[in-house]
Amino acid sequence: MASTKEYLEYVLEQLRDLEGISWRPMMGEYVLYCQGKVVGGIYDDRFLLKPTASALKIIPQAAYALPYDGAKEMLVADIDDRELMEKLIPAIAEDLPAKGKRKR
């Protein structure tokens, strides 16, 4: 099942105070970026984030879910908790390596 544009708009509204947030459609779902780094996405109308070391410190009790068959588990995020998201998403981006150049 693909995610709805309405759910994407809701997530973006919840994250409106964060700088550097962008998104991209990907095979019926949406990938979420912070400062140009992939931090998570919207899969089947669920907001999922990468389980980095900082994320696990901030929400050690987080539930996990598979975004799609064959993928690695991701953290199920409580998008309704804006204060938590404003702390969590930049921390995840900080944990991730800088984007490298692709070899052709």
Secondary structure in CASP SS format (residue, H / E / C, confidence):
PFRMAT SS
TARGET T0000
AUTHOR 0000-0000-0000
METHOD secondary structure of the structure
MODEL  1
M C 1.00
A C 1.00
S C 1.00
T C 1.00
K H 1.00
E H 1.00
Y H 1.00
L H 1.00
E H 1.00
Y H 1.00
V H 1.00
L H 1.00
E H 1.00
Q H 1.00
L C 1.00
R C 1.00
D C 1.00
L C 1.00
E C 1.00
G C 1.00
I E 1.00
S E 1.00
W E 1.00
R E 1.00
P E 1.00
M E 1.00
M C 1.00
G C 1.00
E E 1.00
Y E 1.00
V E 1.00
L E 1.00
Y E 1.00
C E 1.00
Q C 1.00
G C 1.00
K E 1.00
V E 1.00
V E 1.00
G E 1.00
G E 1.00
I E 1.00
Y E 1.00
D C 1.00
D C 1.00
R E 1.00
F E 1.00
L E 1.00
L E 1.00
K C 1.00
P C 1.00
T C 1.00
A H 1.00
S H 1.00
A H 1.00
L H 1.00
K H 1.00
I H 1.00
I C 1.00
P C 1.00
Q C 1.00
A C 1.00
A C 1.00
Y E 1.00
A E 1.00
L C 1.00
P C 1.00
Y C 1.00
D C 1.00
G C 1.00
A C 1.00
K C 1.00
E C 1.00
M E 1.00
L E 1.00
V E 1.00
A C 1.00
D C 1.00
I C 1.00
D C 1.00
D C 1.00
R H 1.00
E H 1.00
L H 1.00
M H 1.00
E H 1.00
K H 1.00
L H 1.00
I H 1.00
P H 1.00
A H 1.00
I H 1.00
A H 1.00
E H 1.00
D H 1.00
L C 1.00
P C 1.00
A C 1.00
K C 1.00
G C 1.00
K C 1.00
R C 1.00
K C 1.00
R C 1.00
END
